Amino acid sequence: MKRILIMGVILGLLSSGCSAVNVFRGCPDGIIEWADVVKLNDVKYAGDIEGISEDHALEKGSKVGEVNYMMADHACSNHKIRNGDATYLPVGTEVYEAVGYRSDFRVIAEDRVFQVRDNEAADTIGDLYDIEGKVIGIILESEIDNSYLAELNEEQIKSFVEDYLSLEYIGYDKVSDEIEGNNRVFLRIHLQDGSSFLESYWLDSNILTTGAYGTERMSMIIEKILEK
């Protein structure tokens, strides 16, 4: 009888989207501040990127997956995110393509846009970000308060994006140790659909927060604008 009762409890936990193993381990093991992410098909997407869900709506395409584990309130602090995991999306949440973009760049879940944060299969920034031919503006913002500093003209945008998309994608964790100084600027990259996202650029080290080394031409473009 006890065995049947225990199995019933376990099945109940599993059906509610909670891992029985984690419950018995005492998970969660404290107050954990999770980043708002979801992982599908070996791609990690972030839903907390300011500018991707404001003043525009992307059309849902085909279903690309669904959430089978919610980390918030369930996972331990040492949990390693797996395919099907999400921070705050409930179990069973369906995830769709964002029409007009590759599904390894942007997806839609609960009418929110999630944008790629990490993709180990990407070799270049162009592989990571599906933005070729879609950039309509690049604005420089202050790292202090995000206030407007300057913006690139059409010729500068063309040159900058050309180099940017060709950069080898290394990953922030692998380049962060080489960042020197505090000479940083935010680049707000505006796309045709009305959305935007930020790229941090450390000029002294010529490193971008996405996880790549900039070209000399990219650095010269930004420094020239900031000198005005």
N, C-alpha and C positions, 0 to 999 in steps of 0.2 A: 504493500500500500504506500509506504514512504517513497519507494522508487518511482511509482506512478506519479505521486505528488510532485517530486523533484523534477521529473521530466516535463510535467505540465507547466511548472514555473519557468523552466528553460525555454520551452516552446513559446510561452507567452512573451518572454523577453525578446526572443528573436523576432516574433511577429510584430513587435512594436518598433523594430528597427534598432534595438539596443543589443550590443554584443554581450551574451551571457558570460563569456570569458572575462570581459572587462569588468562586469559587475562583481564577480568573485575576486578579481584582482584589486578592487577598490578604486576603479576608474570612474570619473576623473579624479586625479590625485591632487587637486588644488584648483585655485582660480586661474584659468588659462585664457590668455588673450590670443585667440586664433585670428589669422588673416582670413579674409573672406574669399575662399578659393573653392574650386571644384577640379577634379582630375578625371579625364576621360581619354582613352586611347593613347596613353603615355604623354599627354599634354596637360600641363597645369595652367588653369585660367584664373584670373583675378576679377572679382566683382566690385572691388573698391577703388577702381581707377576713375578719378574725377574727370568728367567730360565725355564719357562714353555713353551715358544714358540720359543726357539732358537735352531737352528741346528737340528731340528727334526720336523717331520710332523705326526700328528695323523690322523687316518682314521675316517671319519664321519660315524656314525651309524644311528639309527632311529631318527626321529625328536621328540624332547621332548617338544617343545613349540615355541612361537615367541613373539617378543617385541610388546607391544601395547601402550607404552608411553615412550617418551624420556625425561628425566629430564632436561638435559642441555638446556638452553635457554627457558625453559617452566615452570619448577617447582619453587615454593618459597623455601626459605631457611629452612622452618619448615616442608617441605614435608617428609612424612614417606613412605619409599619404599614399594611397593606392588608387588604381583605377576604380571609379565608381564612388570614391569618397568625396564629400563636400563638407564645408564648415557648418553652414547654417541651412542649407537646402534640405528639406525633409526627404526621408527615404521614399522612393517612387517618383520623385520629381523628374519630369522628362526634359531632356536637353535637345535643342534644335540648332540647325545651321542658321546663321544670319545671312539672309539673301544678299548677294553682292560681295560676299567675302568667303575665303576658304574657311572650312570648319576648324582648321588648326590655328586660326587667328582669332576669330570671334564666334561665340555661340550665344544662344538665348535660353534662359531658364527663368521661369516665373516672371516673364515679361521684363527681365533684366538682361543687360548685355554683359557678358564676361569676356575679357580679352586675355590672350596668351601672356603668361608670365614666364614660363619655362618650357622649352621643347628640345630635348636632347638630340632629336633627329635633324634639327636645323643646323646648317653649316654656315649660313650668312644671315645678316639682319633681314635681307630680302626673303629668306626662307621663313624667318620667324614672323615678320610683319607683312601682311598682304596689303601693302599701301602703294605699290608702284602705279603711277598714273592717277592717284587719288588724292595727292597732297595739294591743297590750294593755298596754304599759308603756313609760315613758321614765325612765331612771335617769341621774342626773348622776354622772360619774366624774372623779376628779382627773387632770389632764393629766400629773402627775408619775409616778404609779404605777398609774393606773387604779383606785384604791381608791374605794369607795362614798362619795358625798357626800350625796345626797338623791334623792328621786324625786317625780314629778308625780302628783297625785291624778287621779281620773277626769275631773273637770271641767276641770282644767288640760290634761290630755292631749287632750281633745276640742278645746279652743280652740287649743292649740299646733299640732296636726296640721292643723286646718282652715286656719290661716294658712300653715303650712309647705308644704302641697301647692299652695297658690295662688301661691307665690312665682315670680317670673320666673326661669327657668333661664338664667344668663348664662355660667357656666363659671368654674372656679377661676382659670385663667390671666388672666381679664379683671378679676377683682376683687381678686386677691392684692396688687397694688401699693397698694391703699387700706387694707390692714390696719394698724392702729396699736396699739401697746402689746402687752403679753403677758397681758392679762386674758382667758384662754381656758378653756373647760370642754368636756369630752367629754359628748355625749349618746348614751347607748346606747339605741337604739330596738328594742324587743322586739316580734316578730310572733307571730301565732297558731300558726304551725307550729313554734315553739320556737327559731327562729333570731333573730339580732339583728345589728345593724351600728352602727358609730360615726359620729356627725356631730360635727365640731368647730365650736364657736361662739365667735367672738371678740366679746365683749360690748361693748367700747369702740367697735368699728367696726360692730357689728351685721351681721357677715358670717359666713356658713356656708361650710365648706370645700367643700361640693358645688358651690358657685359661685352664690350668691344672697345678696341682702340681706334680713335678717329684718325683721319688722314690729315696731312699738313694743310691741304686745301680747305678742309672743313674748319680747322682751327683758325686759319687766316681769315676766312669769311666772318666768323663770329667775332674775332678780336677787332677786325676792321670796323664792324658795325658798332661795337662797344666803345671805340675810340671817338666816335662822332659826338 
